[in-house]
Amino acid sequence: MTVETINQISASERTRRHREVDFARGNVRHEGGILSEEIERLNARYVAGEIDSDELTAAILRSQTVKP
């Protein structure tokens, strides 16, 4: 993602992404889990518009916290 793309994310898109991450976090907690610091950093980058949802998913799947 380029700098121009990062700057183009709207406030409403940030809010949507934040709600999406909160929902996912709640689901994980409901199942008795807690997201790692690594995943929380990735989520923050997603909410900020630094990465898109495909990049977030790929990074999570590559992370040390996901076991095949």
N, C-alpha and C positions, 0 to 999 in steps of 0.2 A: 504494500500500500504506500502511496506517495504522500509527501507532505501536503500537497494540495487536497488530496482525498481526506486526510485527517482534519484539515481545517474546514471541510465542507460538511462535516457531520452536524446536524441541527440539534438544538436543545431537546426537541421532541424525540429525536432518534436516541439521544443519550438517555433520556428518561425511559424509553421503551426498552433499551438494552439493560438498564439498571433493574427494571422490573423483571425482565427475563432471567437475569442472573440471580436476583433474590428468590424467584420462584424455584429455580434449579437448586439453589442452596437450601431452601426449605425442604425440598424433596429429599435431598441427601440427609439432612438432619432428621427428617421423619423416619428414615430407614436406619437411623442410629449412627450415621457417619458424620465426619467433619471434613471440610475441604482443606487440603494442604495449603501452605503458604504459596507454594509454586502455582497451584491452580487459582488461588485468590489473586495473585499478581497477573496471571493471564486474563482473568475476568476483568480486572481493573483496566487493562490495556484495551479489552474489547469495549467496555463501557465508554472509555475515552475516545474511541474511534481509531486507535492505533492499528488494530487488526479487525478483520471482518469475521463473520460467524464460521466460515469455512476454515480460516486460519486458526481460529480459537479451537475448533474441534480437532484439527490436525495436531496442534500443539499439545492439547490435553492427551490425545492418544499416544503421542511420543513421550509424554512425561514419565518420570520415574514412579509416579503414584498410581498409574494404571497398570493393572496386571492382566495379561492376556488370558 
